[in-house]
Amino acid sequence: MFNRKNDVFMLHCKQETEGFFNTAMEIKPAKEMDVDFKAELFSPENGGKRMLKSWNGKYLSEGGTYCSNCKIKFKPGAYPITIHQNKLPDWKNSGRLSIFPNAGRYVALKGNDGRFLQHGPHDNDRMAAPWAAADEWEYLTPVRNADGSWSFRSRWGKWVSAHRGDNVEFMPSNMDCEQWWIE
């Protein structure tokens, strides 16, 4: 699916663009937590709170406080979420020590209700779900796209997507539906 050439990924899939299909598009990988990356995602003036706007103009938001396991939804208005840089769990509080390779490049997306965006527990389950704590299912690798948008890849190679309706899913390709604008 991907060919790596000079630090640029060529995505070989069909993408509809203004009624035409492109068979390849360039996706430049994110820099690994350098100053520019941190400044854009974790800006001190807003405490790391950001709104993620999808290709269809809707914003990432929690499903609602009325239910503890609601799906993460899109809302027509701007509902901020928090982008967190992950840290290793505190073994004194959690009773265990988890070590993640290259932990400095991952982020977790945390909603205002305190839950994290999670890649479902089964790889064939594409639906995103809210979760109480950040662990390997919640860690995402941010990727800066050539057009300035951001994409978030799970540890299983799937991308946070606004693919269908108002649901957030994880999809196998990084196309328009998987690209987010940070506001």
C-alpha positions in Angstrom: 0.0 0.0 0.0 2.8 2.4 0.8 6.1 3.0 -1.0 8.7 4.9 1.0 10.9 7.1 -1.2 13.0 10.0 0.2 10.9 10.3 3.4 7.7 10.8 1.4 4.9 8.2 1.4 3.2 7.5 -1.8 -0.3 6.3 -1.1 -1.6 4.0 -3.9 -5.3 4.2 -3.7 -8.1 6.0 -5.4 -9.0 9.4 -4.0 -11.8 11.5 -5.5 -10.8 15.1 -6.1 -13.2 17.4 -7.7 -14.9 14.6 -9.6 -11.6 13.0 -10.7 -9.7 10.2 -9.2 -6.0 10.5 -8.3 -4.2 7.2 -8.0 -1.3 8.5 -5.8 -0.9 11.3 -3.4 2.1 12.3 -1.3 1.9 12.2 2.5 4.9 13.6 4.3 5.5 12.0 7.7 5.5 14.1 10.8 8.7 15.2 12.3 9.4 13.3 15.5 8.4 15.7 18.3 10.6 18.5 17.1 10.0 22.2 18.1 7.6 22.9 15.2 5.5 19.8 16.0 5.2 20.6 19.6 4.4 24.2 19.0 1.5 23.4 16.7 0.0 20.6 18.7 0.8 21.7 22.3 0.7 25.5 22.1 1.1 27.0 25.6 -1.4 29.9 25.0 -4.3 27.5 24.8 -3.1 24.8 27.2 -3.1 22.1 24.4 -6.8 22.4 23.8 -7.6 22.2 20.1 -10.5 21.7 17.8 -10.2 19.1 15.1 -12.1 19.9 12.0 -12.9 17.2 9.5 -13.1 17.4 5.7 -16.9 17.9 5.9 -16.6 20.9 8.3 -17.7 19.1 11.4 -15.6 18.9 14.6 -14.6 15.9 16.7 -16.6 15.7 19.9 -17.6 13.4 22.6 -20.8 11.3 22.1 -22.5 12.8 25.1 -22.5 12.7 28.9 -25.8 10.7 29.0 -24.1 7.4 28.3 -20.7 6.0 29.5 -20.0 4.0 26.3 -21.5 6.3 23.5 -19.6 6.5 20.3 -17.5 9.5 19.7 -19.6 11.7 17.3 -19.2 14.7 15.1 -21.2 17.8 15.9 -22.0 20.7 13.6 -20.6 23.2 16.1 -17.1 23.5 17.5 -16.6 21.3 20.5 -13.0 21.4 21.6 -11.1 18.2 22.6 -7.7 18.1 24.2 -4.7 16.6 22.5 -2.4 15.0 25.0 1.2 14.0 24.6 1.4 10.6 26.2 3.5 9.9 29.2 4.4 6.6 30.7 1.9 5.6 33.4 2.9 6.3 36.9 3.6 2.8 38.4 2.9 4.0 41.9 -0.7 4.9 41.0 -1.5 2.3 38.5 0.3 -0.6 40.1 2.3 -1.4 36.9 5.0 0.0 34.7 4.3 0.1 31.0 7.1 0.8 28.6 6.3 1.9 25.0 9.0 2.2 22.4 9.5 5.7 21.0 6.8 6.9 23.5 7.7 10.6 22.8 6.1 10.5 19.3 2.6 9.4 20.3 -0.4 11.5 21.4 -3.7 10.7 22.9 -6.9 12.6 22.1 -8.9 13.4 25.3 -12.4 14.8 25.3 -13.8 17.3 27.7 -15.5 14.5 29.5 -12.1 13.0 30.4 -12.2 10.0 28.1 -9.7 9.2 25.4 -10.4 8.3 21.8 -9.7 4.6 21.4 -9.1 2.3 18.5 -11.6 -0.5 19.2 -10.4 -3.7 20.9 -10.6 -5.8 17.7 -8.7 -4.8 14.6 -11.8 -5.6 12.5 -13.9 -3.3 14.7 -13.3 0.1 13.0 -15.5 2.1 15.4 -13.7 4.5 17.7 -14.8 4.4 21.3 -14.2 6.5 24.4 -12.0 5.2 27.1 -11.1 6.3 30.6 -7.3 6.0 30.5 -4.6 6.3 27.8 -2.9 3.1 27.0 -1.7 1.4 23.8 -5.2 1.4 22.2 -5.4 5.1 22.7 -1.9 6.1 21.5 -1.9 7.7 18.0 1.0 8.9 15.8 0.4 12.4 14.4 1.3 12.8 10.8 1.6 16.2 9.1 0.2 16.0 5.6 1.5 18.0 2.6 -1.5 20.4 2.6 -0.9 21.4 6.3 -3.6 19.1 7.8 -2.9 16.4 10.3 -3.7 12.7 10.4 -3.6 10.4 13.4 -2.5 6.7 12.9 -3.2 4.1 15.5 -0.6 1.6 16.5 -2.3 -0.9 14.2 -1.8 1.2 11.1 -5.4 2.5 10.9 -6.2 6.2 10.6 -8.8 8.3 12.6 -11.5 8.9 10.0 -14.7 10.9 9.4 -15.5 8.4 6.7 -19.2 7.8 7.3 -22.0 9.8 8.7 -21.4 11.2 12.2 -19.3 8.3 13.5 -15.5 8.3 14.0 -13.9 5.2 12.6 -10.4 3.9 11.9 -9.7 3.3 8.2 -6.8 1.6 6.4 -5.8 4.6 4.1 -5.0 8.2 4.8 -7.3 10.0 2.4 -9.4 13.2 2.6 -11.7 11.7 5.3 -8.7 11.0 7.5 -7.2 14.5 7.4 -7.9 16.9 10.2 -7.4 20.7 10.5 -6.4 21.9 13.9 -8.1 25.1 15.0 
